Amino acid sequence: MTMQSHVAELERRHQALEKQLREETIRPATDDTRIADLKRRKLILKDEIARLKGATLH
């Protein structure tokens, strides 16, 4: 897997988590623990994407 395809996969997963987060927040009985988990997982992916993109620039 190339670096570019790996970053693309991470971005796809980040978008999927964003969709799940939106769906969770519009539910009548939102689960705060699940929302926090989704946000944490999104942040981890965002940091990894930024790290990989930064590594390709250097």
C-alpha positions in Angstrom: 0.0 0.0 0.0 1.4 3.4 -1.0 1.5 6.2 1.5 -1.0 8.1 -0.6 -3.5 5.2 -0.6 -3.0 4.7 3.1 -3.8 8.4 3.8 -6.9 8.1 1.5 -8.1 5.1 3.5 -7.6 6.9 6.8 -9.5 9.9 5.3 -12.3 7.5 4.3 -12.5 6.1 7.8 -12.5 9.6 9.2 -15.5 10.6 7.0 -17.3 7.4 8.1 -16.8 8.3 11.8 -18.1 11.8 11.0 -21.2 10.3 9.5 -21.7 8.1 12.6 -21.2 11.1 14.8 -23.8 13.1 12.9 -26.3 10.2 13.1 -25.7 9.8 16.8 -26.2 13.4 17.6 -29.6 13.6 15.9 -31.0 10.6 17.7 -33.6 11.4 20.4 -31.7 9.5 23.1 -28.0 10.4 22.4 -25.4 8.3 24.0 -22.7 10.7 25.4 -20.2 7.9 25.9 -20.6 6.8 22.3 -20.3 10.4 21.1 -17.1 10.9 23.1 -15.7 7.6 21.7 -16.4 8.6 18.1 -14.8 12.1 18.6 -11.7 10.4 20.2 -11.4 8.0 17.3 -11.8 10.8 14.8 -9.1 12.8 16.5 -6.7 9.9 16.5 -7.3 9.4 12.7 -6.9 13.2 12.1 -3.6 13.2 13.9 -2.3 10.2 12.0 -3.4 11.7 8.7 -1.5 15.0 9.6 1.6 13.0 10.7 1.7 11.0 7.4 1.1 14.1 5.3 3.8 15.9 7.1 6.2 13.0 6.7 5.6 13.1 2.9 6.5 16.7 2.7 9.9 16.2 4.3 
